[in-house]
Amino acid sequence: MYLAFGGFAGIPAIFPRKDGGFAWTAGGYSAASFLFGKHLINLSISSMSGGHYFDSWYNYKLVLLMPALGYRAEVHRKWSFQTNIAPVFNLKDKKAKNCRLWLLNYGLRGHGETIVGDVIFGDLGFILPISKSYFNGIGRSLPFGIPYFSLGLHF
């Protein structure tokens, strides 16, 4: 069994307005992973919030909590297939109807030997929001989900 925890913060969008502005997010996670040969089962929980800035700071009325179940299988010495499914709960907005949105992530993780050892990894995959509004809207153009790319470091 392996345990992990961490935090994150970032600017996922910059608005193309004359006065600028950006959206921000921050949160954290904890996870327990169980390894069975070339297979890994992952149980995790993430939380996050966000807001935006134009002339002043605005915090969105959300604190998202996402418990998740994940699976990863080695498909090559340096590549693995991974998938993760999580219901989304909004803890701050009492009017929100929780669990109307589930997120399915899937894709490939590449990891390998570098000058600094086996510390760098990268993900290439899709985030598929499982909701009626996604499939009736942007899902018509992105039926496999929203593509993403990420880099990380093992410590």
DSSP file with accessible surface (Angstrom, degrees, kcal/mol):
  #  RESIDUE AA STRUCTURE BP1 BP2  ACC     N-H-->O    O-->H-N    N-H-->O    O-->H-N    TCO  KAPPA ALPHA  PHI   PSI    X-CA   Y-CA   Z-CA
    1    1 A M              0   0  142      0, 0.0     2,-0.4     0, 0.0    33,-0.2   0.000 360.0 360.0 360.0 139.7    0.0    0.0    0.0
    2    2 A Y  E     -A   33   0A 141     31,-2.5    31,-3.0     2,-0.0     2,-0.4  -0.961 360.0-154.7-123.1 140.8    1.2    3.5   -0.9
    3    3 A L  E     +A   32   0A 130     -2,-0.4     2,-0.3    29,-0.2    29,-0.2  -0.914  14.9 176.8-115.5 143.5   -0.1    6.8    0.6
    4    4 A A  E     +A   31   0A  45     27,-2.4    27,-2.6    -2,-0.4     2,-0.3  -0.981   6.7 168.9-142.5 152.2    0.0   10.1   -1.1
    5    5 A F  E     +A   30   0A 173     -2,-0.3     2,-0.3    25,-0.2    25,-0.2  -0.974  12.3 140.9-155.2 159.4   -1.2   13.7   -0.4
    6    6 A G  E     -A   29   0A  27     23,-1.9    23,-2.3    -2,-0.3     2,-0.3  -0.988  32.8-118.0-179.1-179.6   -0.6   17.1   -1.8
    7    7 A G  E     -A   28   0A  59     -2,-0.3     2,-0.3    21,-0.3    21,-0.3  -0.863  18.3-164.8-133.7 167.2   -1.9   20.4   -2.8
    8    8 A F  E     +A   27   0A  84     19,-2.3    19,-2.3    -2,-0.3     2,-0.3  -0.990   8.7 176.4-152.3 155.6   -2.3   22.4   -6.0
    9    9 A A  E     +A   26   0A  83     -2,-0.3     2,-0.3    17,-0.2    17,-0.2  -0.962  19.9 139.8-155.0 148.8   -3.0   25.9   -7.1
   10   10 A G  E     -A   25   0A  33     15,-2.3    15,-2.2    -2,-0.3    -2,-0.0  -0.996  51.0-103.6-175.7 176.6   -3.1   27.4  -10.5
   11   11 A I  E     +     0   0A 100     -2,-0.3    13,-0.2    13,-0.2     3,-0.1  -0.922  31.1 176.4-119.3  96.1   -4.6   29.7  -13.2
   12   12 A P  E     +     0   0A  91      0, 0.0     2,-0.3     0, 0.0    12,-0.1   0.653  66.3  26.0 -79.6 -13.3   -6.5   27.5  -15.6
   13   13 A A  E     -A   23   0A  41     10,-0.7    10,-2.5     2,-0.0     2,-0.5  -0.990  54.6-159.8-153.2 138.5   -7.8   30.4  -17.8
   14   14 A I  E     -A   22   0A 135     -2,-0.3     8,-0.2     8,-0.2     6,-0.0  -0.986  29.7-131.0-113.9 127.2   -6.9   33.9  -18.7
   15   15 A F        -     0   0   68      6,-1.6     2,-2.2    -2,-0.5     5,-0.1  -0.635   8.3-133.7 -84.4 131.8   -9.8   35.9  -20.0
   16   16 A P        +     0   0  135      0, 0.0     2,-0.3     0, 0.0    -1,-0.1  -0.367  59.6 132.9 -81.9  61.3   -9.3   37.8  -23.3
   17   17 A R  S >  S-     0   0  121     -2,-2.2     3,-1.6     4,-0.1     4,-0.0  -0.756  70.4-113.7-108.2 160.4  -10.8   41.1  -22.1
   18   18 A K  T 3  S+     0   0  216     -2,-0.3     3,-0.1     1,-0.3    -1,-0.1   0.884 119.7  45.2 -59.8 -36.2   -9.4   44.6  -22.4
   19   19 A D  T 3  S-     0   0   73      1,-0.3    -1,-0.3    -3,-0.0     2,-0.1   0.317 107.4-135.9 -92.0  10.4   -8.9   44.8  -18.6
   20   20 A G    <   +     0   0   27     -3,-1.6    -1,-0.3     1,-0.1    -3,-0.1  -0.457  33.0 169.3  76.0-144.0   -7.3   41.3  -18.4
   21   21 A G        -     0   0   13     -2,-0.1    -6,-1.6    33,-0.1     2,-0.3  -0.214  14.9-149.9 110.9 156.3   -8.4   38.9  -15.7
   22   22 A F  E     -AB  14  53A  52     31,-1.6    31,-2.4    -8,-0.2     2,-0.3  -0.987  14.6-121.1-155.8 158.9   -8.0   35.3  -14.9
   23   23 A A  E     -AB  13  52A  13    -10,-2.5   -10,-0.7    -2,-0.3     2,-0.3  -0.790  30.4-162.6 -99.5 150.3   -9.6   32.3  -13.1
   24   24 A W  E     - B   0  51A  51     27,-2.6    27,-1.8    -2,-0.3     2,-0.3  -0.942   9.2-170.1-133.9 154.9   -7.9   30.6  -10.3
   25   25 A T  E     +AB  10  50A  33    -15,-2.2   -15,-2.3    -2,-0.3     2,-0.3  -0.970   5.3 176.0-138.3 155.9   -8.2   27.2   -8.5
   26   26 A A  E     +AB   9  49A  38     23,-1.9    23,-2.4    -2,-0.3     2,-0.3  -0.973  19.6 119.2-155.7 149.4   -6.7   25.8   -5.3
   27   27 A G  E     -AB   8  48A  25    -19,-2.3   -19,-2.3    -2,-0.3     2,-0.3  -0.968  36.3-122.4 179.6-164.0   -7.2   22.5   -3.5
   28   28 A G  E     -AB   7  47A  17     19,-2.1    19,-2.6    -2,-0.3     2,-0.3  -0.950  12.3-157.5-158.3 173.4   -5.7   19.3   -2.2
   29   29 A Y  E     -AB   6  46A  99    -23,-2.3   -23,-1.9    -2,-0.3     2,-0.3  -0.983   6.3-159.9-153.3 160.9   -5.9   15.5   -2.3
   30   30 A S  E     -AB   5  45A  57     15,-2.0    15,-2.3    -2,-0.3     2,-0.3  -0.979  18.7-179.5-141.2 150.8   -5.1   12.3   -0.4
   31   31 A A  E     -AB   4  44A  16    -27,-2.6   -27,-2.4    -2,-0.3     2,-0.4  -0.996  22.4-153.9-151.3 151.7   -4.9    8.8   -1.8
   32   32 A A  E     -AB   3  43A  21     11,-2.8    11,-2.7    -2,-0.3     2,-0.4  -1.000  20.5-164.8-125.9 128.0   -4.2    5.2   -1.0
   33   33 A S  E     -AB   2  42A  19    -31,-3.0   -31,-2.5    -2,-0.4     2,-0.5  -0.936   7.8-160.0-118.9 141.3   -2.9    2.9   -3.7
   34   34 A F  E     - B   0  41A  66      7,-2.9     7,-2.5    -2,-0.4     2,-0.4  -0.982  11.6-151.1-122.7 122.5   -2.8   -0.9   -3.8
   35   35 A L  E     + B   0  40A  86     -2,-0.5     2,-0.4     5,-0.2     5,-0.2  -0.818  16.7 177.1-102.2 129.7   -0.4   -2.6   -6.2
   36   36 A F  E >   - B   0  39A 127      3,-3.5     3,-1.8    -2,-0.4     2,-0.4  -0.821  64.4 -70.6-128.8  86.3   -1.1   -6.1   -7.6
   37   37 A G  T 3  S-     0   0   69     -2,-0.4    -1,-0.1     1,-0.3     0, 0.0  -0.464 119.1  -8.2  65.5-117.0    1.7   -6.9  -10.1
   38   38 A K  T 3  S+     0   0  130     -2,-0.4    36,-2.3    -3,-0.1     2,-0.4   0.261 125.3  83.5 -95.2  12.4    1.1   -4.7  -13.1
   39   39 A H  E <   -BC  36  73A  88     -3,-1.8    -3,-3.5    34,-0.2     2,-0.4  -0.907  56.4-167.7-118.9 146.2   -2.2   -3.4  -11.8
   40   40 A L  E     -BC  35  72A  21     32,-2.5    32,-2.2    -2,-0.4     2,-0.4  -0.997   7.3-159.8-135.1 132.9   -2.9   -0.6   -9.3
   41   41 A I  E     -BC  34  71A  58     -7,-2.5    -7,-2.9    -2,-0.4     2,-0.4  -0.953  15.9-164.4-109.3 134.2   -6.2    0.3   -7.5
   42   42 A N  E     -BC  33  70A  32     28,-2.3    28,-3.0    -2,-0.4     2,-0.5  -0.975  13.4-170.8-126.8 129.4   -6.4    3.8   -6.2
   43   43 A L  E     +BC  32  69A  87    -11,-2.7   -11,-2.8    -2,-0.4     2,-0.3  -0.985  27.1 158.5-114.2 125.9   -8.9    5.3   -3.7
   44   44 A S  E     -BC  31  68A  22     24,-2.0    24,-2.9    -2,-0.5     2,-0.4  -0.926  32.1-152.4-144.2 166.7   -8.6    9.1   -3.3
   45   45 A I  E     -BC  30  67A  68    -15,-2.3   -15,-2.0    -2,-0.3     2,-0.3  -0.984  16.2-174.6-143.2 131.4  -10.4   12.2   -2.3
   46   46 A S  E     -BC  29  66A  32     20,-1.5    20,-2.9    -2,-0.4     2,-0.3  -0.927   4.1-170.2-122.5 151.4   -9.8   15.7   -3.7
   47   47 A S  E     +BC  28  65A  49    -19,-2.6   -19,-2.1    -2,-0.3     2,-0.3  -0.986  13.3 162.4-138.1 149.4  -11.2   19.0   -2.7
   48   48 A M  E     -BC  27  64A  47     16,-1.8    16,-2.8    -2,-0.3     2,-0.3  -0.990  15.4-172.7-159.4 160.6  -10.9   22.4   -4.5
   49   49 A S  E     +B   26   0A  30    -23,-2.4   -23,-1.9    -2,-0.3     2,-0.3  -0.845  13.2 175.5-142.4-178.7  -12.3   25.8   -4.8
   50   50 A G  E     +B   25   0A   3     12,-0.4    10,-2.3    -2,-0.3     2,-0.3  -0.962  10.9 173.8-171.1-174.2  -11.8   28.7   -7.1
   51   51 A G  E     -BD  24  59A   0    -27,-1.8   -27,-2.6    -2,-0.3     2,-0.3  -0.947  26.2-106.3-179.9-164.5  -12.7   32.2   -8.3
   52   52 A H  E     -BD  23  58A  42      6,-2.4     6,-2.4    -2,-0.3     2,-0.4  -0.956  12.3-142.1-146.1 167.0  -11.6   34.9  -10.6
   53   53 A Y  E     +BD  22  57A  78    -31,-2.4   -31,-1.6    -2,-0.3     4,-0.2  -0.996  36.3 135.5-134.0 125.5  -10.0   38.3  -10.7
   54   54 A F  S    S-     0   0   36      2,-1.4   -33,-0.1    -2,-0.4     3,-0.1   0.295  94.6 -17.8-122.8 -88.1  -10.8   41.3  -12.8
   55   55 A D  S    S+     0   0  132      1,-0.2     2,-0.3   -34,-0.0    -2,-0.0   0.627 140.0   6.4 -92.9 -18.9  -10.9   44.6  -10.8
   56   56 A S  S    S-     0   0   80     -4,-0.0    -2,-1.4     2,-0.0     2,-0.2  -0.961  91.5 -81.9-152.9 168.3  -11.2   42.7   -7.5
   57   57 A W  E     -D   53   0A 161     -2,-0.3     2,-0.4    -4,-0.2    -4,-0.2  -0.543  38.8-172.4 -77.9 138.4  -11.1   39.1   -6.2
   58   58 A Y  E     -D   52   0A 108     -6,-2.4    -6,-2.4    -2,-0.2     2,-0.5  -0.988   9.9-153.4-132.0 123.4  -14.3   37.0   -6.5
   59   59 A N  E     -D   51   0A  93     -2,-0.4    -8,-0.3    -8,-0.2     2,-0.1  -0.842  21.3-125.1 -95.6 129.4  -14.6   33.6   -4.8
   60   60 A Y        -     0   0   71    -10,-2.3     2,-2.2    -2,-0.5   -10,-0.3  -0.365  24.4-110.9 -68.4 152.8  -17.0   31.2   -6.4
   61   61 A K  S    S+     0   0  144    -12,-0.1     2,-0.3    -2,-0.1    32,-0.2  -0.449  83.6 100.0 -82.9  66.4  -19.7   29.7   -4.2
   62   62 A L        +     0   0   43     -2,-2.2   -12,-0.4   -12,-0.2     2,-0.3  -0.990  41.8 176.9-153.1 141.4  -18.2   26.3   -4.4
   63   63 A V        -     0   0   52     -2,-0.3    28,-3.1   -14,-0.1     2,-0.4  -0.882  31.3-153.4-135.3 105.3  -16.1   23.9   -2.5
   64   64 A L  E     -CE  48  90A  36    -16,-2.8   -16,-1.8    -2,-0.3     2,-0.4  -0.676  11.5-168.5 -87.8 137.6  -15.9   20.7   -4.5
   65   65 A L  E     -CE  47  89A  48     24,-2.6    24,-2.4    -2,-0.4   -18,-0.2  -0.996   6.5-177.9-123.5 126.6  -15.4   17.3   -2.9
   66   66 A M  E     -C   46   0A  26    -20,-2.9   -20,-1.5    -2,-0.4     2,-0.2  -0.842   8.9-168.7-132.7  94.0  -14.6   14.4   -5.2
   67   67 A P  E     -C   45   0A  44      0, 0.0     2,-0.3     0, 0.0   -22,-0.3  -0.610  24.8-168.6 -74.1 144.6  -14.1   10.9   -3.8
   68   68 A A  E     -C   44   0A  14    -24,-2.9   -24,-2.0    -2,-0.2     2,-0.4  -0.971  29.2-151.3-142.4 154.4  -12.7    8.7   -6.6
   69   69 A L  E     -CF  43  85A  96     16,-2.1    16,-2.3    -2,-0.3     2,-0.3  -0.993  28.4-176.5-120.8 126.7  -11.9    5.1   -7.6
   70   70 A G  E     -CF  42  84A   5    -28,-3.0   -28,-2.3    -2,-0.4     2,-0.3  -0.873  15.1-165.3-127.2 160.0   -9.0    4.6  -10.0
   71   71 A Y  E     -CF  41  83A  82     12,-2.7    12,-2.6    -2,-0.3     2,-0.4  -0.997   4.8-175.7-142.2 138.4   -7.3    1.8  -11.9
   72   72 A R  E     -CF  40  82A  73    -32,-2.2   -32,-2.5    -2,-0.3     2,-0.4  -0.999   1.7-172.4-137.6 137.0   -4.0    1.7  -13.7
   73   73 A A  E     -CF  39  81A  14      8,-2.6     8,-2.7    -2,-0.4     2,-0.4  -0.996  27.0-122.5-130.2 132.2   -2.5   -1.1  -15.8
   74   74 A E  E     + F   0  80A  83    -36,-2.3     6,-0.3    -2,-0.4     3,-0.1  -0.580  31.2 171.6 -71.2 124.8    1.0   -1.3  -17.2
   75   75 A V  E    S+     0   0A  92      4,-1.9     2,-0.3    -2,-0.4     5,-0.2   0.519  70.8   5.2-109.9 -11.2    0.8   -1.7  -21.0
   76   76 A H  E >  S- F   0  79A 102      3,-1.8     3,-0.9     1,-0.0    -1,-0.4  -0.954  87.0 -94.0-160.8 163.7    4.5   -1.3  -21.6
   77   77 A R  T 3  S+     0   0  155     -2,-0.3    -1,-0.0     1,-0.3     3,-0.0   0.841 127.5  25.6 -56.2 -31.2    7.6   -0.8  -19.5
   78   78 A K  T 3  S+     0   0   65     32,-0.0    33,-2.3     1,-0.0     2,-0.4   0.312 118.5  63.8-116.6   7.5    7.3    3.0  -19.8
   79   79 A W  E <   -FG  76 110A 116     -3,-0.9    -4,-1.9    31,-0.2    -3,-1.8  -0.989  52.4-179.4-134.8 145.1    3.6    3.4  -20.4
   80   80 A S  E     -FG  74 109A   3     29,-1.9    29,-2.7    -2,-0.4     2,-0.4  -0.986  24.1-130.6-139.6 149.9    0.4    2.6  -18.4
   81   81 A F  E     -FG  73 108A  76     -8,-2.7    -8,-2.6    -2,-0.3     2,-0.4  -0.816  32.6-176.3 -93.1 136.6   -3.3    3.0  -19.1
   82   82 A Q  E     +FG  72 107A  27     25,-2.7    25,-2.0    -2,-0.4     2,-0.3  -0.987  12.4 179.3-137.8 149.2   -5.2    4.7  -16.3
   83   83 A T  E     -FG  71 106A  40    -12,-2.6   -12,-2.7    -2,-0.4     2,-0.3  -0.977   1.9-176.0-144.7 154.8   -8.8    5.6  -15.5
   84   84 A N  E     -FG  70 105A  42     21,-2.3    21,-2.9    -2,-0.3     2,-0.4  -0.984   6.4-163.6-153.0 136.5  -10.6    7.3  -12.7
   85   85 A I  E     +FG  69 104A  63    -16,-2.3   -16,-2.1    -2,-0.3    19,-0.2  -0.994  14.8 170.5-128.9 137.0  -14.2    8.0  -11.9
   86   86 A A  E     - G   0 103A   6     17,-2.0    17,-2.9    -2,-0.4     2,-0.2  -0.981  28.0-136.8-147.6 131.6  -15.5   10.5   -9.3
   87   87 A P  E     - G   0 102A  18      0, 0.0     2,-0.5     0, 0.0    15,-0.2  -0.578  29.4-131.1 -77.4 152.2  -18.9   12.0   -8.3
   88   88 A V        -     0   0   16     13,-2.1    11,-1.8    -2,-0.2     2,-0.4  -0.934  22.1-172.7-113.1 125.1  -18.7   15.7   -7.7
   89   89 A F  E     -E   65   0A  62    -24,-2.4   -24,-2.6    -2,-0.5     2,-0.7  -0.952  14.7-150.4-114.3 133.6  -20.2   17.2   -4.5
   90   90 A N  E     -E   64   0A  25     -2,-0.4   -26,-0.2   -26,-0.2     6,-0.1  -0.904  15.0-178.7-101.9 110.0  -20.5   21.0   -3.9
   91   91 A L  S    S+     0   0   89    -28,-3.1    -1,-0.1    -2,-0.7   -27,-0.1   0.694  73.9  49.9 -83.6 -18.9  -20.3   21.5   -0.2
   92   92 A K  S    S+     0   0  115    -29,-0.3     2,-0.9     1,-0.1   -30,-0.1   0.858  96.2  66.3 -91.8 -37.7  -20.7   25.3   -0.1
   93   93 A D    >   -     0   0   56    -32,-0.2     3,-1.3     1,-0.2    -1,-0.1  -0.747  60.4-168.5 -91.8 106.8  -23.8   25.9   -2.2
   94   94 A K  T 3  S+     0   0  180     -2,-0.9    -1,-0.2     1,-0.3    -2,-0.0   0.731  85.8  58.2 -67.7 -20.3  -26.8   24.4   -0.4
   95   95 A K  T 3  S+     0   0  189     -3,-0.1    -1,-0.3     2,-0.1     2,-0.1   0.625  82.2 108.0 -83.9 -13.0  -29.0   24.9   -3.5
   96   96 A A  S <  S-     0   0   33     -3,-1.3     2,-0.9    -6,-0.1    -6,-0.0  -0.384  70.9-131.9 -67.9 140.4  -26.7   22.8   -5.7
   97   97 A K    >   -     0   0  142     -2,-0.1     3,-0.8    -8,-0.0    -1,-0.1  -0.840  31.1-142.8 -94.2 104.8  -28.0   19.3   -6.7
   98   98 A N  T 3  S+     0   0   73     -2,-0.9    -9,-0.2     1,-0.2    -7,-0.0  -0.249  71.8  23.7 -73.6 156.0  -25.1   17.1   -5.9
   99   99 A C  T 3  S+     0   0   47    -11,-1.8    -1,-0.2     2,-0.2   -10,-0.1   0.676  79.3 117.1  64.2  20.9  -24.0   14.0   -7.9
  100  100 A R  S <  S+     0   0  171     -3,-0.8     2,-0.4   -12,-0.3    32,-0.2   0.497  75.5  54.8 -84.0  -6.1  -25.6   15.3  -11.1
  101  101 A L        +     0   0   58    -13,-0.4   -13,-2.1    30,-0.1     2,-0.4  -0.997  62.7 179.5-130.6 128.7  -22.0   15.3  -12.4
  102  102 A W  E     -GH  87 130A 106     28,-1.1    28,-3.6    -2,-0.4     2,-0.5  -0.958  18.5-144.1-120.2 143.7  -19.6   12.5  -12.5
  103  103 A L  E     -GH  86 129A  41    -17,-2.9   -17,-2.0    -2,-0.4     2,-0.5  -0.952  10.4-167.9-111.8 127.0  -16.1   12.9  -14.0
  104  104 A L  E     -GH  85 128A  42     24,-2.2    24,-3.7    -2,-0.5     2,-0.4  -0.971   7.1-171.9-111.9 117.7  -14.4   10.1  -15.9
  105  105 A N  E     +GH  84 127A  41    -21,-2.9   -21,-2.3    -2,-0.5     2,-0.3  -0.913  12.8 161.5-105.9 140.9  -10.7   10.5  -16.6
  106  106 A Y  E     +GH  83 126A  57     20,-2.1    20,-2.8    -2,-0.4     2,-0.3  -0.989  14.3  95.2-155.4 151.9   -8.8    8.1  -18.8
  107  107 A G  E     -GH  82 125A   9    -25,-2.0   -25,-2.7    -2,-0.3     2,-0.3  -0.994  61.2 -53.3 163.0-161.0   -5.6    8.1  -20.8
  108  108 A L  E     -GH  81 124A  73     16,-2.8    16,-2.5    -2,-0.3     2,-0.5  -0.860  30.3-154.0-114.9 144.7   -2.0    7.1  -20.8
  109  109 A R  E     -GH  80 123A  41    -29,-2.7   -29,-1.9    -2,-0.3     2,-0.4  -0.985  10.7-160.7-116.3 125.9    0.8    7.9  -18.4
  110  110 A G  E     +GH  79 122A  15     12,-2.8    12,-2.4    -2,-0.5     2,-0.3  -0.873  17.5 164.6-103.8 137.2    4.4    7.9  -19.7
  111  111 A H  E     + H   0 121A  44    -33,-2.3     2,-0.3    -2,-0.4    10,-0.2  -0.992   9.3 137.3-149.1 146.8    7.3    7.6  -17.3
  112  112 A G        -     0   0   17      8,-1.0     8,-0.4    -2,-0.3     2,-0.3  -0.987  49.6 -50.8-172.4-175.5   10.9    6.8  -17.9
  113  113 A E        +     0   0  142     -2,-0.3     2,-0.2     5,-0.1     5,-0.2  -0.545  51.6 165.8 -80.9 133.2   14.5    7.3  -17.3
  114  114 A T  B >   -J  117   0B  60      3,-0.9     3,-1.8    -2,-0.3     4,-0.0  -0.746  55.8 -83.4-131.3-176.8   15.9   10.8  -17.5
  115  115 A I  T 3  S+     0   0  176      1,-0.3     3,-0.1    -2,-0.2    -2,-0.0   0.872 131.8  45.6 -59.5 -34.8   19.1   12.5  -16.5
  116  116 A V  T 3  S-     0   0   99      1,-0.3    -1,-0.3    -3,-0.0     2,-0.2   0.218 120.8-107.9 -95.5  15.8   17.6   12.9  -13.0
  117  117 A G  B X   -J  114   0B  32     -3,-1.8     2,-1.5     1,-0.1    -3,-0.9  -0.528  66.0 -27.8  94.9-161.6   16.4    9.3  -12.8
  118  118 A D  T 3  S+     0   0   90      1,-0.2    -5,-0.1    -5,-0.2    -1,-0.1  -0.453  99.4 109.1 -90.8  62.5   12.8    8.0  -12.9
  119  119 A V  T 3   +     0   0   44     -2,-1.5    35,-2.8    -7,-0.2     2,-0.4   0.646  54.0  76.7-113.8 -19.2   11.2   11.2  -11.5
  120  120 A I  E <   + I   0 153A  68     -3,-0.5    -8,-1.0    -8,-0.4     2,-0.3  -0.783  51.7 168.5 -99.7 135.8    9.3   12.8  -14.4
  121  121 A F  E     -HI 111 152A  33     31,-2.1    31,-2.6    -2,-0.4     2,-0.3  -0.954  13.8-158.3-137.8 160.7    6.0   11.5  -15.6
  122  122 A G  E     -HI 110 151A  16    -12,-2.4   -12,-2.8    -2,-0.3     2,-0.4  -0.997   5.1-149.0-142.6 145.2    3.4   12.8  -18.0
  123  123 A D  E     -HI 109 150A  13     27,-2.4    27,-2.0    -2,-0.3     2,-0.4  -0.928  10.1-177.8-114.1 140.0   -0.3   12.2  -18.6
  124  124 A L  E     +HI 108 149A 108    -16,-2.5   -16,-2.8    -2,-0.4     2,-0.3  -0.977  38.7 100.5-134.1 114.9   -2.1   12.5  -21.9
  125  125 A G  E     -HI 107 148A   4     23,-2.1    23,-2.4    -2,-0.4     2,-0.3  -0.858  58.7 -82.7-165.9-158.4   -5.8   11.8  -21.7
  126  126 A F  E     -HI 106 147A  67    -20,-2.8   -20,-2.1    -2,-0.3     2,-0.6  -0.970  14.5-147.4-134.4 146.5   -9.4   13.0  -21.5
  127  127 A I  E     -HI 105 146A  52     19,-2.1    19,-3.2    -2,-0.3   -22,-0.2  -0.979  20.2-166.0-111.2 116.1  -11.8   14.2  -18.8
  128  128 A L  E     -H  104   0A  24    -24,-3.7   -24,-2.2    -2,-0.6     2,-0.5  -0.899   9.4-150.3-108.3 104.6  -15.3   13.2  -19.7
  129  129 A P  E     -H  103   0A  16      0, 0.0     2,-1.2     0, 0.0   -26,-0.2  -0.646  11.3-146.9 -71.3 122.4  -18.0   15.0  -17.7
  130  130 A I  E     +H  102   0A  66    -28,-3.6   -28,-1.1    -2,-0.5     2,-0.3  -0.774  52.9 113.3 -95.1  91.8  -20.9   12.5  -17.4
  131  131 A S  S  > S-     0   0   20     -2,-1.2     4,-2.0   -30,-0.2     5,-0.2  -0.978  73.1-118.5-156.4 152.9  -23.9   14.8  -17.4
  132  132 A K  H  > S+     0   0  168     -2,-0.3     4,-2.2   -32,-0.2     5,-0.2   0.901 113.4  55.2 -61.3 -40.8  -26.8   15.6  -19.7
  133  133 A S  H  > S+     0   0   96      1,-0.2     4,-0.7     2,-0.2     6,-0.2   0.871 107.3  50.3 -65.8 -33.3  -25.7   19.2  -20.1
  134  134 A Y  H >4>S+     0   0   14      2,-0.2     5,-2.9     1,-0.2     3,-0.8   0.961 113.2  44.0 -67.0 -49.9  -22.2   18.2  -21.3
  135  135 A F  H 3<5S+     0   0   89     -4,-2.0    -2,-0.2     1,-0.3    -1,-0.2   0.813 115.7  48.4 -68.3 -27.9  -23.6   15.7  -24.0
  136  136 A N  H 3<5S+     0   0   89     -4,-2.2    -1,-0.3    -5,-0.2    -2,-0.2   0.590 126.0  24.3 -83.9 -10.9  -26.2   18.2  -25.2
  137  137 A G  T X<5S-     0   0   39     -3,-0.8     3,-2.1    -4,-0.7     4,-0.3   0.328 133.4  -1.2-116.8-112.4  -23.6   21.0  -25.4
  138  138 A I  G >>5S+     0   0   94      1,-0.3     4,-1.9    -5,-0.2     3,-1.6   0.744 115.8  77.3 -62.2 -22.5  -19.9   20.9  -25.9
  139  139 A G  G 34<S+     0   0    4     -5,-2.9    -1,-0.3     1,-0.3    -4,-0.2   0.733  82.0  67.3 -61.5 -20.2  -20.0   17.1  -25.9
  140  140 A R  G <4 S+     0   0  187     -3,-2.1    -1,-0.3    -6,-0.4    -2,-0.2   0.834 111.4  33.4 -67.6 -31.4  -21.2   17.3  -29.4
  141  141 A S  T <4 S+     0   0   99     -3,-1.6    -2,-0.2    -4,-0.3    -1,-0.2   0.719 129.3  36.6 -92.9 -26.9  -17.8   18.7  -30.4
  142  142 A L    ><  +     0   0   57     -4,-1.9     3,-1.4     1,-0.1    -1,-0.2  -0.590  65.6 161.2-124.5  69.1  -15.8   16.7  -27.9
  143  143 A P  T 3  S+     0   0   76      0, 0.0    -1,-0.1     0, 0.0     3,-0.1   0.754  76.7  51.2 -66.7 -23.1  -17.4   13.3  -27.6
  144  144 A F  T 3  S-     0   0  140      1,-0.4     2,-0.2    -3,-0.1    -5,-0.1   0.536 120.2-102.4 -87.8  -7.7  -14.3   11.6  -26.1
  145  145 A G    <   -     0   0    1     -3,-1.4    -1,-0.4    -6,-0.1   -17,-0.3  -0.604  53.0 -41.5 115.3-177.2  -14.1   14.3  -23.4
  146  146 A I  E     -I  127   0A  72    -19,-3.2   -19,-2.1    -2,-0.2   -21,-0.0  -0.782  63.5-127.2 -90.2 119.3  -11.9   17.4  -22.8
  147  147 A P  E     -I  126   0A  79      0, 0.0     2,-0.3     0, 0.0   -21,-0.3  -0.337  32.1-179.4 -68.5 148.0   -8.3   16.6  -23.7
  148  148 A Y  E     -I  125   0A  52    -23,-2.4   -23,-2.1     2,-0.0     2,-0.4  -0.984  18.2-163.8-144.6 158.8   -5.6   17.3  -21.1
  149  149 A F  E     +I  124   0A 143     -2,-0.3     2,-0.3   -25,-0.2   -25,-0.2  -0.995  16.5 174.1-139.1 134.5   -1.8   17.0  -20.7
  150  150 A S  E     -I  123   0A  39    -27,-2.0   -27,-2.4    -2,-0.4     2,-0.4  -0.988  17.7-153.3-142.7 154.0    0.1   17.2  -17.4
  151  151 A L  E     +I  122   0A 123     -2,-0.3     2,-0.3   -29,-0.2   -29,-0.2  -0.953  19.9 175.6-122.3 147.5    3.6   16.7  -16.1
  152  152 A G  E     -I  121   0A  17    -31,-2.6   -31,-2.1    -2,-0.4     2,-0.4  -0.938  22.4-131.7-146.7 168.1    4.6   15.6  -12.6
  153  153 A L  E     -I  120   0A 101     -2,-0.3     2,-0.4   -33,-0.2   -33,-0.2  -0.981  14.7-138.2-124.8 134.3    7.6   14.8  -10.5
  154  154 A H              0   0   90    -35,-2.8    -2,-0.0    -2,-0.4     0, 0.0  -0.740 360.0 360.0 -84.3 137.8    8.0   11.7   -8.2
  155  155 A F              0   0  232     -2,-0.4    -2,-0.0     0, 0.0     0, 0.0  -0.882 360.0 360.0-113.9 360.0    9.6   12.6   -4.9
